[in-house]
Amino acid sequence: MSGFRFDAKSLEKGLDALQSKSELAIRAFCETGAQKMESEAKMNARWTDRTGAARQRLNAGVERRATSYMIRLAHGVDYGIFLELAHEKRFAIIPDTIRYVGTFEILPSFERLLERL
């Protein structure tokens, strides 16, 4: 008889701990990505500030979905849609910010995070 013993409960606890740690790491990563998007949008908004409200109230956040996280970037003023769509979208900042920050900052960093997990 060999002395090999397999404890499934210990393995299950370890896997649960790993899942919790990875979810926390991914959530923190997404929060950082949201902050990067928000600051990039505020810094590079193309419109001329009249009151500063549109720039100040650009906001980003993270939403937990069933199997994923979503980083959201939005205007906090009611005329934000006008800034995005009017004048042939010349002053739009949200799509360009998502494209730039997502492609050059968030996705490469996320790949490195996954390699470490």
C-alpha positions as CSV (number, residue, x, y, z in Angstrom):
1,M,0.0,0.0,0.0
2,S,1.3,3.4,-0.9
3,G,1.1,6.4,1.5
4,F,-0.6,8.7,-1.1
5,R,-3.5,10.7,0.3
6,F,-5.6,13.3,-1.6
7,D,-7.5,15.9,0.4
8,A,-10.1,17.4,-1.9
9,K,-11.3,19.8,0.8
10,S,-7.9,21.4,1.1
11,L,-7.7,21.7,-2.7
12,E,-11.2,23.3,-2.8
13,K,-10.3,25.8,-0.1
14,G,-7.1,26.7,-2.0
15,L,-9.0,27.2,-5.3
16,D,-11.6,29.3,-3.6
17,A,-8.9,31.5,-2.1
18,L,-7.2,31.8,-5.5
19,Q,-10.5,32.8,-7.1
20,S,-11.1,35.4,-4.4
21,K,-7.6,36.9,-4.8
22,S,-7.8,37.0,-8.5
23,E,-11.3,38.7,-8.4
24,L,-9.9,41.3,-6.1
25,A,-6.9,41.9,-8.3
26,I,-9.0,42.2,-11.4
27,R,-11.5,44.5,-9.7
28,A,-8.6,46.7,-8.5
29,F,-7.1,46.7,-12.0
30,C,-10.4,47.8,-13.5
31,E,-10.7,50.6,-11.0
32,T,-7.3,51.8,-11.9
33,G,-8.2,51.6,-15.6
34,A,-11.3,53.6,-15.0
35,Q,-9.3,56.3,-13.3
36,K,-6.9,56.4,-16.2
37,M,-9.8,56.8,-18.7
38,E,-11.4,59.5,-16.6
39,S,-8.2,61.6,-16.3
40,E,-7.3,61.1,-20.0
41,A,-10.8,62.3,-21.0
42,K,-10.7,65.3,-18.7
43,M,-7.2,66.3,-19.9
44,N,-7.9,65.9,-23.6
45,A,-11.5,67.1,-24.0
46,R,-11.6,69.2,-27.2
47,W,-14.4,71.6,-26.3
48,T,-14.0,75.1,-24.9
49,D,-15.0,75.3,-21.2
50,R,-17.6,77.8,-20.4
51,T,-18.3,76.8,-16.8
52,G,-16.0,73.8,-16.5
53,A,-18.9,71.6,-15.4
54,A,-18.7,69.2,-18.4
55,R,-15.0,68.5,-17.9
56,Q,-15.3,68.2,-14.1
57,R,-18.2,65.8,-14.4
58,L,-16.8,63.3,-16.9
59,N,-16.7,60.2,-14.8
60,A,-15.7,56.5,-15.1
61,G,-16.6,53.5,-13.0
62,V,-16.6,49.8,-12.9
63,E,-19.6,47.5,-13.0
64,R,-19.5,43.8,-12.1
65,R,-21.4,41.6,-14.6
66,A,-22.2,37.9,-14.3
67,T,-18.9,36.8,-15.8
68,S,-17.0,40.0,-16.4
69,Y,-16.3,43.5,-15.4
70,M,-17.2,46.6,-17.5
71,I,-15.4,49.9,-17.3
72,R,-17.8,52.8,-18.0
73,L,-16.9,56.3,-19.1
74,A,-19.7,58.9,-19.3
75,H,-20.7,62.5,-19.1
76,G,-22.2,63.8,-15.9
77,V,-24.0,66.8,-17.5
78,D,-27.2,66.6,-19.5
79,Y,-25.7,68.3,-22.5
80,G,-22.8,65.8,-22.7
81,I,-24.6,64.0,-25.6
82,F,-24.5,67.3,-27.5
83,L,-20.7,67.5,-26.9
84,E,-20.3,63.9,-28.3
85,L,-22.6,64.0,-31.3
86,A,-22.9,67.6,-32.5
87,H,-20.7,69.3,-35.0
88,E,-19.9,66.1,-36.9
89,K,-18.5,64.6,-33.6
90,R,-15.5,66.9,-33.7
91,F,-15.6,67.4,-30.0
92,A,-16.3,63.8,-29.0
93,I,-13.9,62.5,-26.4
94,I,-15.4,59.3,-25.1
95,P,-14.9,56.9,-28.1
96,D,-11.3,58.2,-28.6
97,T,-10.5,57.9,-25.0
98,I,-11.8,54.3,-24.8
99,R,-10.0,53.3,-27.9
100,Y,-6.7,54.9,-26.9
101,V,-6.5,54.0,-23.2
102,G,-8.0,50.6,-23.8
103,T,-5.6,49.7,-26.6
104,F,-2.4,51.2,-25.3
105,E,-2.7,51.1,-21.5
106,I,-5.5,48.8,-20.2
107,L,-5.2,45.7,-22.4
108,P,-1.4,45.4,-22.4
109,S,-1.4,45.8,-18.6
110,F,-4.2,43.3,-18.2
111,E,-2.2,40.7,-20.2
112,R,0.7,41.2,-17.8
113,L,-1.6,40.9,-14.8
114,L,-3.0,37.6,-16.1
115,E,0.6,36.3,-16.6
116,R,1.3,37.0,-12.9
117,L,-2.0,35.3,-11.7
